[in-house]
Amino acid sequence: MTQDATLVAGIPVPDTRLAREATELVRDRTSELIYHHSRRVYFFGSLQGRNRDLGFDPELLYIGAMFHDLGLNEEFRSSGRRFEVDSADEARRFLQSHGVPEDSVRRVWTAIALHTTPGIPEFMEPEVALVTAGVEYDVLGIGYAAVSDADRQDIVALHPRPDFKRRILTAFTDGVRPRPETTFGNVKADVLEHYVPGFRRGDFVRTVLDSPWAE
């Protein structure tokens, strides 16, 4: 088995052609920062699934984790769409090109598209819930104590996170700065408010009051 298919913290990476090709694609097209983060999301999401006694498809969870931030890449920054949708669409194209059943494609697309929308994924299919759980663990530290120190250290030893907090916030800023309108109502508005001078977040109440309706 290659290093990318070893057992880490008791969690195996799916050693299938689909998983290997996804790994290669993400490694080639994203930064080292995003690659290591995406792999950690898979491991931490899997551990959360084990802790919650959820049955899930490891291969689909892996694809969701690996593709979830691809839309931050420079080639998508003029799309005018949320980066989550660009990421989800890339995963869908990849899966469809491999003949994956549409229900599985839908689950992966949904997992990626909703991974920055808290309060909803946890009530959906396990693969959807666990991509978000993995992201929330690695970025926000939600449920930090639910993973043992030994398991956490095993994962970070394989996929290190030097200066991760600052670097991931920079990646978020760079990825969404050219499309600030896409942050309305989601957590990336917080990022631009902190790091982009002159940015003004959308105001839902103002949008309602200023709509063309008379009353």
Secondary structure per residue as TSV (DSSP state, phi and psi in degrees):
chain	resnum	aa	ss	phi	psi
A	1	M	-	360.0	145.0
A	2	T	-	-78.8	169.9
A	3	Q	G	-58.6	-34.4
A	4	D	G	-72.5	-2.7
A	5	A	G	-121.2	11.4
A	6	T	S	-74.3	163.1
A	7	L	E	-82.6	122.6
A	8	V	E	-126.9	124.5
A	9	A	T	53.7	33.4
A	10	G	T	77.9	4.5
A	11	I	E	-111.9	121.2
A	12	P	E	-86.9	143.6
A	13	V	-	-81.9	132.0
A	14	P	-	-54.6	120.9
A	15	D	-	-97.7	61.7
A	16	T	S	-113.4	165.2
A	17	R	H	-58.8	-42.2
A	18	L	H	-60.6	-46.5
A	19	A	H	-65.7	-41.9
A	20	R	H	-63.6	-41.2
A	21	E	H	-69.4	-35.6
A	22	A	H	-63.9	-42.9
A	23	T	H	-59.9	-46.5
A	24	E	H	-63.0	-43.2
A	25	L	H	-61.5	-48.1
A	26	V	H	-67.7	-37.9
A	27	R	H	-62.2	-39.5
A	28	D	H	-74.8	-32.2
A	29	R	H	-103.4	-13.2
A	30	T	S	-119.5	174.0
A	31	S	-	-75.8	165.2
A	32	E	H	-59.9	-38.1
A	33	L	H	-56.1	-51.4
A	34	I	H	-70.2	-36.8
A	35	Y	H	-60.2	-52.0
A	36	H	H	-65.6	-40.0
A	37	H	H	-60.0	-44.5
A	38	S	H	-64.1	-39.7
A	39	R	H	-66.6	-40.3
A	40	R	H	-63.8	-37.9
A	41	V	H	-57.8	-40.6
A	42	Y	H	-62.6	-48.7
A	43	F	H	-64.7	-46.9
A	44	F	H	-68.0	-36.9
A	45	G	H	-63.4	-40.8
A	46	S	H	-64.2	-42.2
A	47	L	H	-64.0	-39.0
A	48	Q	H	-64.5	-38.1
A	49	G	H	-63.6	-40.3
A	50	R	H	-65.0	-42.6
A	51	N	H	-63.7	-33.8
A	52	R	T	-91.1	1.4
A	53	D	T	57.5	44.1
A	54	L	-	-97.2	135.8
A	55	G	-	-86.7	126.9
A	56	F	-	-145.0	160.9
A	57	D	-	-87.8	109.0
A	58	P	H	-59.1	-36.1
A	59	E	H	-65.8	-43.5
A	60	L	H	-67.4	-40.6
A	61	L	H	-61.0	-40.6
A	62	Y	H	-62.7	-45.7
A	63	I	H	-62.6	-44.0
A	64	G	H	-59.3	-44.5
A	65	A	H	-64.9	-43.2
A	66	M	H	-68.5	-34.8
A	67	F	H	-92.6	-8.1
A	68	H	T	-63.2	-25.5
A	69	D	T	-112.4	11.2
A	70	L	G	-60.3	-31.8
A	71	G	G	-67.5	-6.9
A	72	L	G	-76.9	-13.3
A	73	N	S	-59.4	154.6
A	74	E	G	-57.9	-35.6
A	75	E	G	-66.0	-15.2
A	76	F	G	-101.0	-4.2
A	77	R	T	-71.4	-14.4
A	78	S	T	-103.0	12.7
A	79	S	S	-70.9	-25.4
A	80	G	-	77.2	5.5
A	81	R	S	-114.5	161.7
A	82	R	-	-59.6	140.9
A	83	F	H	-61.4	-29.2
A	84	E	H	-62.0	-37.5
A	85	V	H	-70.7	-41.5
A	86	D	H	-60.4	-41.6
A	87	S	H	-63.0	-46.3
A	88	A	H	-63.8	-39.8
A	89	D	H	-65.9	-37.1
A	90	E	H	-64.5	-40.9
A	91	A	H	-64.3	-41.4
A	92	R	H	-61.4	-44.8
A	93	R	H	-60.8	-42.9
A	94	F	H	-61.1	-48.7
A	95	L	H	-66.6	-42.5
A	96	Q	H	-64.3	-34.5
A	97	S	H	-67.8	-16.8
A	98	H	T	-104.2	9.5
A	99	G	T	70.9	26.2
A	100	V	-	-72.6	138.3
A	101	P	-	-55.5	146.8
A	102	E	H	-62.2	-33.3
A	103	D	H	-64.8	-37.5
A	104	S	H	-68.5	-40.3
A	105	V	H	-59.7	-43.8
A	106	R	H	-61.4	-42.0
A	107	R	H	-63.6	-42.5
A	108	V	H	-67.0	-43.5
A	109	W	H	-58.4	-46.9
A	110	T	H	-65.0	-41.7
A	111	A	H	-58.1	-42.5
A	112	I	H	-74.5	-45.3
A	113	A	H	-62.5	-30.3
A	114	L	T	-101.8	7.7
A	115	H	T	-71.1	-11.9
A	116	T	T	-112.4	20.8
A	117	T	-	-116.5	85.6
A	118	P	T	-67.0	153.8
A	119	G	T	91.8	-6.7
A	120	I	S	-116.4	-51.3
A	121	P	G	-55.3	-33.2
A	122	E	G	-62.1	-18.3
A	123	F	G	-100.7	7.3
A	124	M	S	-106.5	-167.3
A	125	E	-	-55.2	151.7
A	126	P	H	-54.0	-40.4
A	127	E	H	-63.2	-37.3
A	128	V	H	-67.4	-48.4
A	129	A	H	-61.3	-38.2
A	130	L	H	-84.0	-25.3
A	131	V	H	-61.8	-47.8
A	132	T	H	-62.0	-42.6
A	133	A	H	-60.6	-40.9
A	134	G	H	-65.6	-41.3
A	135	V	H	-65.0	-46.5
A	136	E	I	-62.9	-34.4
A	137	Y	I	-68.1	-49.3
A	138	D	I	-73.5	-34.7
A	139	V	I	-92.9	-42.7
A	140	L	I	-106.0	-14.5
A	141	G	-	75.2	18.2
A	142	I	T	-69.0	127.5
A	143	G	T	76.0	23.2
A	144	Y	G	-52.4	-44.2
A	145	A	G	-74.1	-10.8
A	146	A	G	-74.2	-14.4
A	147	V	S	-107.2	132.6
A	148	S	-	-66.5	155.5
A	149	D	H	-58.3	-39.7
A	150	A	H	-64.9	-45.0
A	151	D	H	-65.0	-43.0
A	152	R	H	-61.0	-43.2
A	153	Q	H	-65.5	-37.5
A	154	D	H	-61.3	-43.2
A	155	I	H	-68.6	-45.5
A	156	V	H	-70.8	-28.0
A	157	A	H	-64.5	-38.4
A	158	L	H	-79.1	-36.3
A	159	H	S	-130.0	82.7
A	160	P	-	-66.8	159.5
A	161	R	-	-131.7	59.9
A	162	P	T	-65.9	128.5
A	163	D	T	51.7	36.1
A	164	F	H	-63.5	-42.4
A	165	K	H	-56.6	-50.1
A	166	R	H	-66.5	-43.3
A	167	R	H	-68.9	-37.9
A	168	I	H	-71.2	-34.8
A	169	L	H	-66.3	-35.4
A	170	T	H	-64.6	-42.4
A	171	A	H	-63.1	-42.0
A	172	F	H	-61.9	-45.4
A	173	T	H	-60.8	-48.7
A	174	D	H	-62.1	-36.3
A	175	G	H	-74.1	-28.8
A	176	V	H	-113.3	-9.7
A	177	R	T	-54.7	-41.6
A	178	P	T	-73.4	-8.0
A	179	R	-	-135.3	59.0
A	180	P	G	-61.7	-26.4
A	181	E	G	-64.0	-21.5
A	182	T	G	-77.5	-6.7
A	183	T	G	-90.5	-0.7
A	184	F	T	-59.2	122.6
A	185	G	T	77.1	12.0
A	186	N	S	-136.3	170.8
A	187	V	T	-65.2	-19.7
A	188	K	H	-71.3	-15.5
A	189	A	H	-61.8	-34.9
A	190	D	H	-61.4	-40.4
A	191	V	H	-62.7	-50.0
A	192	L	H	-66.3	-33.9
A	193	E	H	-63.7	-34.4
A	194	H	H	-78.4	-35.4
A	195	Y	H	-117.4	-7.6
A	196	V	S	-118.2	106.5
A	197	P	T	-57.9	135.9
A	198	G	T	86.7	-8.5
A	199	F	-	-67.7	135.9
A	200	R	-	-123.4	120.1
A	201	R	-	-69.6	150.1
A	202	G	-	-65.5	146.3
A	203	D	-	-115.9	112.9
A	204	F	H	-61.6	-43.6
A	205	V	H	-63.3	-43.5
A	206	R	H	-63.5	-37.5
A	207	T	H	-63.5	-40.8
A	208	V	H	-64.6	-49.1
A	209	L	H	-66.8	-30.6
A	210	D	T	-93.7	5.9
A	211	S	S	-65.7	161.7
A	212	P	S	-70.5	-6.5
A	213	W	-	-66.7	141.3
A	214	A	-	-68.3	-34.2
A	215	E	-	-154.9	360.0
